[in-house]
Amino acid sequence: MTVHSPMAPATDAPHFSESARAAFAAAYPDQPTKLTHELVGHELLTLDALATLAERMPARAVEYNLGKLPLGVRPEDTPSNGLTLGETIRTIESNGSWAVLKNVERDPAYGALLDAALAELEPIVARSTGPMLHREAFIFLTSPGSITPFHMDPEHNILLQIMGTKVMTVFPARDEELVPAQKSEAFHNGGHRNLIWQDGFKARGTPFPLSPGEAVHVPVKAPHFVENGPAVSISLSITWRSERSVAEGELHSFNALLRKRGLPTGAVSERPEQQGIRRFVYRVMRKLGV
């Protein structure tokens, strides 16, 4: 049986205001900043619509577990909630869970929503880091009081709050006390996103309280954790890669190859896309299977 996606309502209204785009332009790509958006109440982003979407998604594209976790937790220690995904979403107000729907842009309606939102930001991005590459969207659903542990992500990211409240605390990218070089190398070779937490880190972060209609720009690999408020939360994460983020990943992967062979590693600069020789050598080594 073919399941048809709900279609987003046609609208010419911008998802980001002129002031929000100006704030994004001032911060991108290296600084976190708070923004506003106009997606609250969108029919594709209700609990019922998201439960229906989740039930037609492949199992590899969903992740869910109990939501009341310590800030630092090993991936293998993350507890299951014992429910199906549909049950998790429909009863999320009371089941103490966290769920993420990954790559929802593969659904035509949600893909159109992502494209419309990113089209408003694309000229700003292009001036700084070139074309938007590998665009993706993720939807997070969290029970009251849930915690998303300390972690990092490889994409340029804007998290838009749709329902409920949360506080995202964002830490500086490129701080090797927070993210040691070998953790970055492992991460870019398939390692988990979660990071080791120390209580002394907290003062280095900037908390961004988010209510419906607010958003936060999170730079590539800026560590962060999220504390959900007293009600169910729905957040939409719109992400993309750039030559800069791709280059950063390549250079850490190159260092991993060098380290494995006992050779000296090199620094990854603030403008890794300009480190062309090292990137070329890495690509040759990878192609040759060295």
Solvent accessible surface area in square Angstrom, and as a share of the most:
residue,aa,sasa,rsa
1,M,224,1.00
2,T,101,0.59
3,V,76,0.44
4,H,153,0.68
5,S,26,0.17
6,P,52,0.33
7,M,124,0.55
8,A,30,0.24
9,P,70,0.44
10,A,108,0.84
11,T,80,0.46
12,D,151,0.78
13,A,64,0.50
14,P,69,0.44
15,H,16,0.07
16,F,0,0.00
17,S,35,0.22
18,E,136,0.61
19,S,81,0.53
20,A,4,0.03
21,R,69,0.25
22,A,61,0.47
23,A,37,0.29
24,F,0,0.00
25,A,42,0.32
26,A,93,0.72
27,A,11,0.08
28,Y,16,0.06
29,P,17,0.11
30,D,69,0.36
31,Q,108,0.48
32,P,40,0.25
33,T,28,0.16
34,K,77,0.33
35,L,6,0.03
36,T,64,0.37
37,H,6,0.03
38,E,107,0.48
39,L,4,0.02
40,V,75,0.43
41,G,68,0.66
42,H,22,0.10
43,E,85,0.38
44,L,0,0.00
45,L,3,0.01
46,T,57,0.33
47,L,48,0.24
48,D,104,0.54
49,A,17,0.13
50,L,0,0.00
51,A,0,0.00
52,T,61,0.35
53,L,3,0.01
54,A,3,0.02
55,E,102,0.46
56,R,69,0.25
57,M,30,0.13
58,P,59,0.37
59,A,89,0.69
60,R,187,0.68
61,A,6,0.05
62,V,27,0.15
63,E,48,0.21
64,Y,67,0.25
65,N,13,0.07
66,L,65,0.32
67,G,0,0.00
68,K,143,0.61
69,L,20,0.10
70,P,83,0.52
71,L,34,0.17
72,G,32,0.31
73,V,20,0.12
74,R,145,0.53
75,P,53,0.34
76,E,122,0.55
77,D,70,0.36
78,T,43,0.25
79,P,52,0.33
80,S,86,0.56
81,N,24,0.12
82,G,71,0.69
83,L,61,0.30
84,T,79,0.46
85,L,19,0.09
86,G,7,0.07
87,E,84,0.38
88,T,0,0.00
89,I,0,0.00
90,R,125,0.46
91,T,65,0.38
92,I,2,0.01
93,E,130,0.58
94,S,97,0.63
95,N,31,0.16
96,G,21,0.20
97,S,0,0.00
98,W,16,0.06
99,A,0,0.00
100,V,5,0.03
101,L,0,0.00
102,K,55,0.23
103,N,22,0.11
104,V,3,0.01
105,E,36,0.16
106,R,161,0.59
107,D,17,0.09
108,P,98,0.62
109,A,0,0.00
110,Y,3,0.01
111,G,10,0.10
112,A,53,0.41
113,L,9,0.05
114,L,6,0.03
115,D,73,0.38
116,A,46,0.35
117,A,1,0.00
118,L,0,0.00
119,A,55,0.43
120,E,41,0.18
121,L,1,0.00
122,E,57,0.26
123,P,75,0.47
124,I,19,0.10
125,V,0,0.00
126,A,50,0.39
127,R,179,0.65
128,S,49,0.31
129,T,12,0.07
130,G,21,0.20
131,P,92,0.58
132,M,13,0.06
133,L,73,0.36
134,H,114,0.51
135,R,70,0.26
136,E,17,0.08
137,A,2,0.01
138,F,32,0.14
139,I,0,0.00
140,F,46,0.19
141,L,0,0.00
142,T,5,0.03
143,S,1,0.01
144,P,35,0.22
145,G,34,0.33
146,S,1,0.01
147,I,32,0.16
148,T,18,0.10
149,P,14,0.09
150,F,0,0.00
151,H,13,0.06
152,M,0,0.00
153,D,32,0.17
154,P,30,0.19
155,E,18,0.08
156,H,2,0.01
157,N,11,0.06
158,I,0,0.00
159,L,7,0.03
160,L,0,0.00
161,Q,0,0.00
162,I,8,0.04
163,M,73,0.33
164,G,13,0.13
165,T,52,0.30
166,K,9,0.04
167,V,47,0.27
168,M,6,0.03
169,T,7,0.04
170,V,3,0.02
171,F,3,0.01
172,P,67,0.42
173,A,35,0.27
174,R,142,0.52
175,D,34,0.18
176,E,113,0.51
177,E,117,0.52
178,L,4,0.02
179,V,14,0.08
180,P,67,0.42
181,A,29,0.23
182,Q,109,0.48
183,K,52,0.22
184,S,6,0.04
185,E,7,0.03
186,A,53,0.41
187,F,24,0.10
188,H,46,0.20
189,N,95,0.49
190,G,75,0.72
191,G,30,0.29
192,H,72,0.32
193,R,65,0.24
194,N,19,0.10
195,L,10,0.05
196,I,145,0.74
197,W,41,0.15
198,Q,103,0.46
199,D,122,0.63
200,G,63,0.60
201,F,12,0.05
202,K,105,0.45
203,A,101,0.78
204,R,92,0.34
205,G,15,0.14
206,T,64,0.37
207,P,80,0.50
208,F,23,0.10
209,P,77,0.48
210,L,2,0.01
211,S,48,0.31
212,P,60,0.38
213,G,15,0.14
214,E,48,0.22
215,A,0,0.00
216,V,0,0.00
217,H,0,0.00
218,V,3,0.02
219,P,7,0.04
220,V,26,0.15
221,K,14,0.06
222,A,2,0.01
223,P,1,0.00
224,H,5,0.02
225,F,0,0.00
226,V,13,0.07
227,E,57,0.25
228,N,15,0.07
229,G,17,0.17
230,P,121,0.76
231,A,49,0.38
232,V,12,0.07
233,S,0,0.00
234,I,0,0.00
235,S,0,0.00
236,L,5,0.02
237,S,3,0.02
238,I,1,0.00
239,T,3,0.01
240,W,0,0.00
241,R,61,0.22
242,S,0,0.00
243,E,84,0.38
244,R,28,0.10
245,S,8,0.05
246,V,54,0.31
247,A,0,0.00
248,E,26,0.12
249,G,11,0.11
250,E,17,0.08
251,L,3,0.01
252,H,19,0.09
253,S,9,0.06
254,F,10,0.04
255,N,8,0.04
256,A,25,0.20
257,L,37,0.18
258,L,18,0.09
259,R,92,0.34
260,K,166,0.70
261,R,97,0.35
262,G,69,0.66
263,L,91,0.45
264,P,117,0.73
265,T,55,0.32
266,G,19,0.19
267,A,87,0.67
268,V,16,0.09
269,S,44,0.28
270,E,113,0.51
271,R,94,0.34
272,P,5,0.03
273,E,41,0.18
274,Q,138,0.61
275,Q,39,0.17
276,G,40,0.39
277,I,142,0.72
278,R,70,0.26
279,R,21,0.08
280,F,132,0.55
281,V,59,0.34
282,Y,19,0.07
283,R,107,0.39
284,V,56,0.32
285,M,27,0.12
286,R,138,0.50
287,K,182,0.77
288,L,128,0.64
289,G,66,0.64
290,V,74,0.43
